[in-house]
Amino acid sequence: VGPGGSLNAFFFLLIGVISQRLAIH
């Protein structure tokens, strides 16, 4: 797993946080 995998996981986590914030709004 190289930097691409890390970036993919990071974006996935970021999207999850944004989804939660949008759901709370």
C-alpha positions in Angstrom: 0.0 0.0 0.0 1.6 3.3 -1.1 0.7 7.0 -0.7 -2.3 6.4 -3.0 -3.9 4.1 -0.5 -3.3 6.5 2.3 -4.9 9.3 0.3 -7.9 7.2 -0.6 -8.4 6.3 3.1 -7.9 9.9 4.1 -10.5 11.1 1.6 -12.9 8.4 2.7 -12.6 9.5 6.3 -13.0 13.2 5.3 -16.2 12.4 3.3 -17.6 10.5 6.4 -17.0 13.5 8.6 -18.6 15.9 6.1 -21.6 13.5 5.7 -22.1 13.5 9.5 -22.0 17.4 9.7 -24.4 17.6 6.8 -26.8 15.2 8.5 -26.6 17.1 11.8 -27.3 20.4 10.0 
